[in-house]
Amino acid sequence: MSRVFSLRGIGGVLIFLLLWEMAIRSGMFRFEYLPPPSAIAIAFGKLVTTAAVFEEIAHTVCAALIAWAIAAAIGVVFGGALGLSPVLRAYTMTSVEVLRALPPVALIPVALLLFGFSIQTELVVIAVPGIWPVLIGTMGGVMAVPTRLRDVAESMRFGRAEVFCKILIPGAAPSVLVGCRLSMTISLVLAIVVEMIGNPQGLGYAVVREAMALDRETMFAYVFLIGLLGVFFNGILVAASKMLLPGEFGRPNAVMRA
Amino acid sequence: MIRALKVVTGVKGFLPLLTGLCIWQFTGSAGSALFPPPVTWWHAIARLIDVGTFFPALTATLTILAAGLAVASFVGFILGLLIGTLPAFRQWISLLLEYLRAVPSPVVIPIAVLTLGYTGIMKVTMIGFAAFWPVMLNTISGVSQIRGLTFDVARAFRLSWFETLLKIVMPTTIPSLLLGMRIALPQALVVTLVVEMSTGEFGIGSLMVAAQRNFDAAEVFGLLTVMGLFGYCLTMAFALVERRILRRWPTSA
């Protein structure tokens, strides 16, 4: 992170903003609806002093977190079962692969049909795609626990509960956490998408609302705010995985490579 | 023999899905408003084909997807090469990229619509913006895996920066580019659908939204199935092409 916030990095952003501002002011770009950064900054200042925006942030973040918790719980239970039983794997994995390939947004019309414009729609659309990374991570983690460790457990006459607590859980934890992290990244994005198309509440809807009102500065301010929220979420996730898993899984780019 | 075995395990894996669909088919009533049985999905799709909207919509979605993916791969590869080979450029641009990566791409759709209008360029730009990240990140990591010795050889031959890029860096990073494209493909598909849903531009996404607004559950489920199969087949096809290309690719970097 320290390399990202170098002076040159900040300089790069400033140059970008300056070029943008100049391009608009000089009339070089004739995009009617592209405001200069200074106007967006003023709109952003106005936006964060209103109370409504905090309600919208709370709604989006809560929906993302609740759905993520549901997804993680389901993913860990089924992923664990699949990791432990080769028979179950043989009879379900192709189905899982097919369901996993479903584009998450394709669920929005289905959920809208079943639940209408409601928080349930939002939760379902966020939670279902969020299950897969956790499920795959947990399954992989359980399968990767070395058989030698299980042999050791057997020779030490561990009971089932002990094998579970002392061998399986610690062994699978790193990849479960990677799955959870991936799932949380997805959940914030999906929360905003559902709000844009489905449930008219929260930050996603705010962007669409301002766009329809042609209030371009406020719209950009909302997008900027959502970006900040994304940076904040990402920062917390990176910090959490560094704390929980010191070592290779703490790397920031693990998300993209997993 | 092994291939036959694999197919058998694959078919076994379909069992829960098929059983679920069969139960749905035989216990559901055809008139159900919310949970129409699977056979009615097929009827709904057949109806769309008859009306003549299904294949044009599928073609529209596929065309935009392909164009967007091509733009994303091109931009991602170029940016990845620049960032990977020029440390100074990396330092200047890192904070900007780090921020942009945190912005969920669908949020940019209203901006793209306002600035570029309801055009093909808008759609391709959106998909390009959403899907170039994995390509870029994989290209960067591909460049960083090239051994320093290789660059020393380039220097000994007095290759210019551009020649080094063309003759050493680019061929070595092709596998990373392909991996990045494979990761980008589902993301591009998602954004294509979101763009079609939120702008109403013609395609499978807007067909789904239209079906949902008409409370035509069978059509929604049918299109959902089509999209699922579509995504699955695309990923499979791409993996196959990738393996074919990489089969004779020299592995040493």
Interface residues (C-beta under 8 A of the other chain):
Chain A: R3 V4 F5 S6 R8 G9 I10 G11 G12 V13 I15 F16 F31 Y33 L34 A90 Y91 T92 M93 T94 S95 V96 E97 V98 L99 A101 L102 P103 P104 V105 A106 L107 I108 P109 V110 L112 L113 L114 L188 V189 I192 V193 M196 I197 G204 V207 V208 E210 A211 L214 R216 M219 F220 Y222 V223 I226 G227 L228 G230 V231 F233 N234 N253 M256 R257
Chain B: T9 G10 V11 K12 G13 F14 L15 P16 L17 L34 A88 Q91 W92 I93 S94 L95 L96 E98 Y99 L100 A102 V103 P104 S105 P106 V107 V108 I109 P110 I111 V113 L114 T115 W133 P134 L137 N138 S141 I183 P186 L189 V190 L193 V194 M197 S198 G205 M208 V209 A211 Q212 F215 A217 V220 F221 L223 L224 M227 G228 L229 G231 Y232 T235
